[in-house]
Amino acid sequence: MGFGPFLRLEELAPDVALIQALKERWDPECHAFLFPWGHMVPTLEDVVWITNLRVDGQAVTGTTYTSYQEPVERLLGLEVRGERSSLVQQTALQASLGVASARRQTGEGQAEHMEWMTDDARAAMAEEEGEAADRDLRRFLTLVIGKLILGTRGDPVSCRCLLLLEDLSSVGNYAWGAALLAHLFDSLGTSSRVTGVAGFFPLLQVWAYYHLPSLRRRVARRRGAVPLLQRWRFCRDERSLRRQVTLIHDAMDTIPFGHVQWTPYVEEDDATQPWVERGRPYFGRDIWLHCYNTVVPLHHRLVARTLGLHQAVVEFPT
C-alpha cells in the first residue's frame, strides 16, 4: 500500500522552537514562508525525499459528512465521539486491534512504540480471516493516517479517510504525501499563539534542516539513510522556548543569500526512492493540493528558487 518506509521511520524529537519560528513566518495569503530573501515553501519533492510517501496518483478527496457514525460502525465496528463528529478515540482503536496495553514506556522512542504496536496489530490481524481481517486492517490504517499522516491534536483520531479505505485494493493509489502537505499548510494557517502544528511536523523540521543549514539546529544521525528524515536528529537547546524562537528569527534575518540551500537533493540517488521518479512531473508546476474538503495552492512561480529555477524580478506598475 506504500506505507512501509513511512512506518519504519525512526523517531525525530520535535524542535518546538524551530517549528514555532517557521509558523510565525507563514503567510496564509500566499501559503508560503516569508523570509528577507523572498518566499520559500516545502514542495512535493521535499515530501517524497523526506517521508517516501507517494505524491502522484488519485487526490485524497471526496464527500465529507457531518456525522461518520454509520461508516464507522459498518467498517470499523466502533463508535464516534458524538452524533456530529468525525473523531474516534485512539484508545478505542488500539483496543479494537488488541494493543490497548501498548502505551509509551519511559525511555521508549516513538519509533520503538510504533514498531511494537505494529507488530502486535499484525499478530492480531493474522488471527483473523475474511471480513474480520479487512476490518482490522481498516482500523490500523485509520490509526496511521488519522494520527500520523494527517494528525490531529490530542487523543482523538480523524476517521474522514474511512470511505477511501472501503476498497482496500485502491488505498495505495492515493497521493497521501500531497494530502500530508495540504494538511500541514492548513495547520500552519492557525493562530501563531497556538504552539506547534497539527499534522506531520517532522517534514517541516527536516525541510528546514536541508534548506536552512546555517541555523545549526541539526545533528547527523545515520548518513546515507533513506528516507532522508532518518539522517538527522534535533540538536537540543536548554534555553527557554521564547529565547530560542527569538534567536532563530534573528538568525533568519541575517542568513546570507548564498547560505540558503535551494537544491539540496541534486546529489541524491533517486534509485533508492521509488516515488521520486513517479512524482517528478508534479515537482515544477503550480498545483492544487487536496486533503478531503481542504484545497490549498502550491505556488510554483512564487517559490521558483525553492525548486532550483530562476525567479524573475516581479515589477508592479506605479
N, C-alpha and C positions, 0 to 999 in steps of 0.2 A: 504493500500500500504506500510505500515511500517514506514511512516514518522511522525506519530502522536507525539510520545515522543520527537523527534528531533525538531519539530516545537514549542513545548511547553517549550523548554529550555529557561531559564532566561538569561538576558544579563550578559556577563562577559567582564569587561573593559580590553582592551589589555594591557598586561605588555610588552611594546615595548622593554625595556632593556633586560628582560629575553629572549624573543624570539630572539633578535639580538645576545645575547651572545651564545645561543644554535646554531644559524645559523653559527656563526664563529667557532664552534666546529664540524661542519658537515664534514665528509669525503666522498666526492662524489664517490670515487672509490669503497668503500665497503658499501655505503648507511647506515651509522651509525654515531652516535656521538662518538668522541674520547675523553676520559677522562683519567686522570692519572691512574685509576684502570682498564681501558680497554674500550671496546666498549659497548654502550647501544643504544637502538632504541625503539621508540613506536611500539607496536605489534598489531595484530588483536584483542588480548584480551583487550588491552587498549582502542581500538576503541569502542568495544562493551560496556564495563563498563562505559566509559566516555560519549559516544554520544547515545547509544542504537540503532545504525544503524546496519543493517544486514551485516555480513561478509562472510556468506556462500551463495550458490546459483550461478546463472549464472554470468560469468565475464562481467564487463561493457566494452565491446569491440565491434568491428565491423568495417565496412567500413567507412572511413572518406573522406571528399571531400574538394576540394579547394574552392568550392562555395556551399552555402546552400540556395541559392535563391529559388530554386524550392520547396524543402520540407518546408521551412519557409512560403512561400506563400500558399502552399497547406494545411499544417497542422495548421498554426498559423494565416494565413491571414495578415502577416506583411512583412516587407522588411528587408534585412540585410544591414549592413553599406556600403558595396561595392560589386562589382561583385565577387571578390575572397576573401570572408570573411565568418567566422562562428559566427559573433557577431551581436547581435541586441541591440538596445538601451533599457536600463532599464526603462526609462520614457515611451517609446513606449509600452512595455509590461504592465506596470502599467495602462496606459491609456486604453489599449485594454480590461483590466479587470474592468474598471470603477473606478479605485483607483488612478487616476492621481494626485489627490489632497492629497494623503496620504504621505505627506512629514514629515520628522522628525521635531518635535516641540522642542523648547528649554526646556531642562529638561526632555524630554521623553526618556526612555530607549529603547534599541534595541528590547527587548522582547515585550514591550508595542507597539512599532511601528509595529513589525511583527504581533502581535495579531490583531491590528486594521486593518492592510492591509489584513490579512487572513479572518477576519470577513467580511470586505467589499467585498472581492473577492468571498467568499462563498455566500453572498447575491446576487451578480451579477450573479453567476452561477446558483443559484436557480431559476432565472427567465428564464433560457434557457432550451431547450429540445433537445434531439437527437444530431445531428452533431454539433450544436452550443454549447451545453453543453460540449461535448467532446473537442471541440476546446478551450474553456475557461479553461478546466482542464489542457490541454497540456500547455497553456500559463502560468498557475500558477506553474506547475511542472517545466517548463523550468526556471522560475524565482528562484524557490527554489534550484534546482540542479545546475544551471549555476551561481548563485550568492552566495549561502551559502555553499553547499557541495563541489562543485568544482569551487570555486570562482575565479574571475579574478580581476585585478586591475582596478580601475576607474569605470565609469558608464556602459560600455558595458557588456552584458551578453552572455556567450557562448551558442550556440544552438546545439553543437555537440551531445547532448543527445537526440535530437529530434527524430531520427529514432528509438530509443529504446522506445519512447513514442507513436509510431504509434498504437501499440496494447496495450491499457490501461490496459487490464486484466493481462498482464505479467509484469507490472512495478515493482510490489512487489517481483518478483522472482530474481531480480538482487542484487549482492553484492555491494551495494552503499557504505558501510563502507570500504571495501577493496579498492574501487576506490578513496575514500577520502584520504586514506593513501598513495596510489601511487601518487596522485596529490600533496600531501604535500611533499613527498620525492623529487619529481621532482622540486618543487619550492625551496626547501632548497638548491638545487644544483646551484642556480643562484649566481651571484657575491655577496660577503659579503658587498660590498659597497652600495648595494641596501637595505635600511632598511625595515625590515618586510618580510613577505612571503605572496604569494597568496595562497588561499585555506582556510581551516577552522582552523585558528590559535588557537582557544580555546583548541583543542585537545592537541597541543604541550605544551601549558601553564599548563593545568591541569595534563598532564603526568609528568611534572617537579615537580609540587606540591606534587604528590604522591611518586615519586621515589627519589627526592632530597629535602626532607622536611627541612633539615638543612640550606637551602638557605633563609628560612624565608621570602618568597615572598607571602604567602597566609594568608588569614583571614577566619575563619569559617563563613558560611552564613546560611545554612539550613542543620543541622545534620540529617543524615538518608535519605536524599532525593535521588531519582534516576531519571534519570541517574546521575552519580557522578559529572558531571560538575556543577550541581546546588548546590553543598555543599560548594563551595569556592568563594571568591572574591579576587581581587587584593589588596595587601597592598600598598597603594600609597606612592611614594617616591618623594620628592620635589627636589632632586639633579638633576644635568644635566644628559642627556641621556648617554653621553660618560663616565661620572664618575660612573654611575650605572653599565654600562657594564663592566668597569674595575674592580669594586668591586665584581661583580658576578664571573668574571673569577678568581679573587684571591680566592674567597670562594670555587669555584670548584676545584682549585688546592690543597686545603688544607682539603677537606672533608675527614674525616677518613673513611676507607673502611666499617667499621661496621655501619656507619650512612647512607649508601645507602640502600634504600628500594627496594629489588629485587622482593618481592612478596606482594604487598600492598593490594591485594584483597582476601587474604586467609580467612578472617573472614566475607566477604560479603555474603549475602544470594542471590544466583542467581535465586531464585524463583521469585524475583521482576524484573528480567532482562530476558525476554523470549528468546532473541537471544543468550545469553551466552552459554546455553547448546547445541544449534544447532551449534555454532561456535567452540566448543571445539576440534573437530577433526583437525582443522586448526591451533590451538594455538602452537603446538610443532613441526612444520615442516618447512623445507626450502621451500619457496613458491614464486611464481611469482605473483606480484600484477599488475592488469590490470586497466588502465584508458584510454579507446579508443586506440590510437596508442602509448601510453606510457606504457611500461612494465618495472618494476623495481624489483630487487630481495629483499626479506626479508630473511637475512642470519641468520637462527636459530642457527647454530653451532657457529657462530661468537659471538652472543649475548646470549649465553645459560643462563647466570646468570640472565638476564632480565626476563627469563621465569621460574626462580626458579630451574634450572637444574645445574648440576656440569659442570664447564667449565675447561677441562683438559688443562694442560700446552702444548703449541704448540712448538715443538722442530724443529729447522731448521738445516739441515746438513751444516757443515762447509767445 
